[in-house]
Amino acid sequence: MEWLVWVGAAVSLFGLLGLILSIVKVNKARRAGLSDEELRAAVQKVVPLNMGALFLSVIGLMIVIVGISFG
């Protein structure tokens, strides 16, 4: 089941890329000099991306653990 480890690593990598993207988006919004309410709205738009990326990372790590356990 070595392939399961690689699939899990790939899924975790996509999650990590999503986390990096959400950090970049929030940092860009902070640098734009928005008002407090506009900044809050911009950050709220990024929250679903952030949560999805965290979910992907966790699922990927679970797949890796299953691959190691049964491999």
C-alpha positions as CSV (number, residue, x, y, z in Angstrom):
1,M,0.0,0.0,0.0
2,E,2.9,2.3,-0.7
3,W,0.7,4.2,-3.2
4,L,-1.6,5.2,-0.4
5,V,1.2,7.0,1.3
6,W,2.0,8.9,-1.9
7,V,-1.6,9.8,-2.5
8,G,-2.0,11.1,1.1
9,A,1.2,13.2,0.7
10,A,-0.2,14.7,-2.5
11,V,-3.5,15.5,-0.8
12,S,-1.6,17.1,2.1
13,L,0.5,19.1,-0.4
14,F,-2.7,20.5,-2.0
15,G,-3.9,21.5,1.4
16,L,-0.6,23.2,2.2
17,L,-0.8,25.1,-1.1
18,G,-4.3,26.2,-0.1
19,L,-3.1,27.5,3.2
20,I,-0.3,29.4,1.5
21,L,-2.8,30.9,-0.9
22,S,-5.1,32.0,2.0
23,I,-2.1,33.6,3.8
24,V,-1.2,35.5,0.6
25,K,-4.8,36.7,0.1
26,V,-5.1,38.0,3.7
27,N,-1.7,39.7,3.5
28,K,-2.6,41.4,0.2
29,A,-5.8,42.6,1.8
30,R,-3.9,44.0,4.8
31,R,-1.5,45.9,2.6
32,A,-4.3,47.4,0.5
33,G,-5.0,49.9,3.3
34,L,-8.7,48.9,3.6
35,S,-10.9,50.2,6.4
36,D,-11.6,47.9,9.4
37,E,-14.9,46.8,8.0
38,E,-13.6,46.1,4.5
39,L,-10.6,44.2,5.9
40,R,-13.0,42.1,8.0
41,A,-15.1,41.3,5.0
42,A,-12.0,40.4,2.9
43,V,-10.8,38.0,5.7
44,Q,-14.3,36.5,5.9
45,K,-14.1,35.7,2.2
46,V,-10.9,33.8,2.8
47,V,-12.2,31.7,5.7
48,P,-13.8,29.0,3.6
49,L,-10.6,28.5,1.6
50,N,-8.6,28.3,4.8
51,M,-11.0,25.7,6.3
52,G,-11.0,23.7,3.1
53,A,-7.2,23.7,3.0
54,L,-7.0,22.6,6.6
55,F,-9.5,19.8,5.9
56,L,-7.4,18.6,2.9
57,S,-4.2,18.6,5.0
58,V,-5.8,16.6,7.7
59,I,-7.4,14.1,5.4
60,G,-4.1,13.7,3.5
61,L,-2.2,13.0,6.8
62,M,-4.9,10.5,7.7
63,I,-4.4,8.7,4.4
64,V,-0.6,8.6,5.0
65,I,-1.1,7.1,8.4
66,V,-3.5,4.5,7.0
67,G,-1.0,3.7,4.3
68,I,1.8,3.3,6.8
69,S,-0.3,1.2,9.2
70,F,-1.5,-1.3,6.6
71,G,1.5,-1.2,4.3
